[in-house]
Amino acid sequence: MAKVQREAWAVLLILLLAGGAVYAHATTTTEEFSRYNVGWNGTSNLAAEEVRDPGNLPPGATLLILAPDAAFTADETGYLRAFLDGGGRVLIADEEGNANRLLADLGSTMRVRPGNLASLERGHADPGLFTGYPVGNATIFAGVETVLLNRPAAVTGGEPLLETSILTWDDGDRDGRVSGDETFARRTVCAREGNLTVLGDASLFVNAMLAENPKFINNLQPVLIDAAHSRTGTTNPIINAIARARETPAAAAAFAALVVLPVAWHFGRKRDD
């Protein structure tokens, strides 16, 4: 009997280890900005709660729309407008220009201008990884002297909150130096209009960049992420199925049963033998 029990525990341990390895592999992804990506370009380490319905945002909260890749409906835009009018704060972090339609629908003059900004004001070999400087008086940059930027886009309109040094240029030919008709100029990479803020650098929120700008990240807390329109999700069907199961109590119970029953069956069979 003792030998059978030892064998059963050994089998159980192997099953648990194998199951854990399979689960870890199946529930992670390499998709940029994904909350399920534990790599350098994921957002798994960003402390934030996900929300999917802009119609149920808590008054006075801060909503982060991170690297948006889905359009907002007219109703959703209306909810955001009401949220802003009620004292809520919205931060849109976008470097590709996808947020410009939403900004226009919200009545904002701010726009994201994608490009390939580079600067000599840097401590890295990569000209796209350089220093930005807070200007004005904004809570999100309170106590922040510099921000390490990672290939940001310029932001036009609104009140400037974060600017590059004058030694910055749009490196259109990507040769790492000022050439042709490229010229040095100071660029705004973050601006605001009332409670609406636009940041031209979504990568500030990926895992590898969080430690570079801790004060800025801390100033945002607590923050909510709009999971319905941001690139924080995944196309992995297994992860999505598990996420949906967690949101539904009955489905979560069924999923737990699928994990537990095979082990219980194995023990029962060993006991009968």
FENRAWO-V111709 format. One record per backbone hydrogen bond with DSSP energy under -1.0 kcal/mol. CO is the residue of the C=O (numbers start at 1). NH is the residue of the N-H. E is the energy in kcal/mol with one decimal. If there is no record, write none. Layout:
co=<CO | CO>
nh=<NH | NH>
e=<E | E>
//
This chain:
co=<1 | 2 | 3 | 4 | 5 | 6 | 7 | 8 | 9 | 10 | 11 | 12 | 13 | 14 | 15 | 16 | 17 | 18 | 19 | 20 | 21 | 22 | 23 | 31 | 34 | 34 | 36 | 37 | 39 | 40 | 41 | 42 | 43 | 49 | 51 | 53 | 58 | 61 | 62 | 63 | 64 | 65 | 66 | 73 | 74 | 75 | 76 | 77 | 78 | 79 | 80 | 81 | 82 | 83 | 84 | 89 | 90 | 91 | 92 | 93 | 97 | 99 | 100 | 101 | 102 | 103 | 104 | 111 | 113 | 116 | 118 | 120 | 121 | 126 | 127 | 128 | 130 | 132 | 133 | 138 | 139 | 141 | 147 | 154 | 156 | 159 | 161 | 162 | 162 | 163 | 167 | 168 | 169 | 170 | 171 | 179 | 187 | 188 | 189 | 190 | 190 | 191 | 192 | 193 | 195 | 196 | 197 | 198 | 199 | 200 | 201 | 202 | 203 | 206 | 206 | 213 | 214 | 215 | 223 | 224 | 225 | 225 | 226 | 229 | 232 | 236 | 237 | 238 | 239 | 240 | 241 | 242 | 243 | 248 | 249 | 250 | 251 | 252 | 253 | 254 | 255 | 256 | 257 | 260 | 261 | 262 | 263 | 264 | 265 | 266 | 267 | 268 | 269>
nh=<5 | 6 | 7 | 8 | 9 | 10 | 11 | 12 | 13 | 14 | 15 | 16 | 17 | 18 | 19 | 20 | 21 | 22 | 23 | 24 | 25 | 26 | 27 | 34 | 37 | 43 | 29 | 44 | 42 | 208 | 33 | 207 | 46 | 225 | 227 | 56 | 61 | 89 | 224 | 91 | 226 | 93 | 231 | 77 | 78 | 79 | 80 | 81 | 82 | 83 | 84 | 85 | 86 | 88 | 87 | 63 | 197 | 65 | 199 | 67 | 100 | 103 | 104 | 105 | 106 | 108 | 107 | 156 | 154 | 171 | 169 | 122 | 131 | 129 | 119 | 151 | 149 | 147 | 163 | 141 | 142 | 144 | 132 | 113 | 111 | 192 | 135 | 189 | 190 | 133 | 120 | 185 | 118 | 172 | 174 | 182 | 164 | 155 | 200 | 161 | 162 | 198 | 159 | 196 | 90 | 193 | 92 | 191 | 94 | 153 | 204 | 205 | 206 | 209 | 210 | 217 | 218 | 219 | 49 | 64 | 51 | 227 | 230 | 69 | 35 | 240 | 241 | 242 | 243 | 244 | 245 | 246 | 247 | 252 | 253 | 254 | 255 | 256 | 257 | 258 | 259 | 260 | 261 | 264 | 265 | 266 | 267 | 268 | 269 | 270 | 271 | 272 | 273>
e=<-2.3 | -2.4 | -2.4 | -2.3 | -2.6 | -2.3 | -2.5 | -2.6 | -2.7 | -2.3 | -2.6 | -2.7 | -2.6 | -2.8 | -2.9 | -2.6 | -2.3 | -2.5 | -2.7 | -2.6 | -2.1 | -2.6 | -1.8 | -1.7 | -1.2 | -2.7 | -1.4 | -1.3 | -1.4 | -2.4 | -3.0 | -3.0 | -1.3 | -2.8 | -2.6 | -2.0 | -1.8 | -2.8 | -2.8 | -3.1 | -2.5 | -2.5 | -1.8 | -2.5 | -2.0 | -2.2 | -2.2 | -2.4 | -2.3 | -2.5 | -2.6 | -2.5 | -1.6 | -2.7 | -1.7 | -3.2 | -2.9 | -2.8 | -3.1 | -3.2 | -1.3 | -2.5 | -2.3 | -2.4 | -1.9 | -2.7 | -1.3 | -2.4 | -1.4 | -2.4 | -2.5 | -1.8 | -2.4 | -1.7 | -1.8 | -3.6 | -3.5 | -2.3 | -2.5 | -1.1 | -1.7 | -2.1 | -3.0 | -3.3 | -1.8 | -1.6 | -2.5 | -2.8 | -1.2 | -3.6 | -2.3 | -2.6 | -2.7 | -2.2 | -1.3 | -2.1 | -2.6 | -3.2 | -3.2 | -3.4 | -1.7 | -3.0 | -3.0 | -1.9 | -2.1 | -2.8 | -2.9 | -2.1 | -2.3 | -3.5 | -1.2 | -1.7 | -1.4 | -1.4 | -1.1 | -2.0 | -2.5 | -2.0 | -1.5 | -3.6 | -2.8 | -1.3 | -1.5 | -2.7 | -3.1 | -2.2 | -2.1 | -2.3 | -2.7 | -2.3 | -2.0 | -2.2 | -1.3 | -2.6 | -2.2 | -2.0 | -2.4 | -2.2 | -2.1 | -1.9 | -1.1 | -2.4 | -2.8 | -2.5 | -3.0 | -2.0 | -2.3 | -2.5 | -2.3 | -2.1 | -2.2 | -2.0 | -2.0>
//
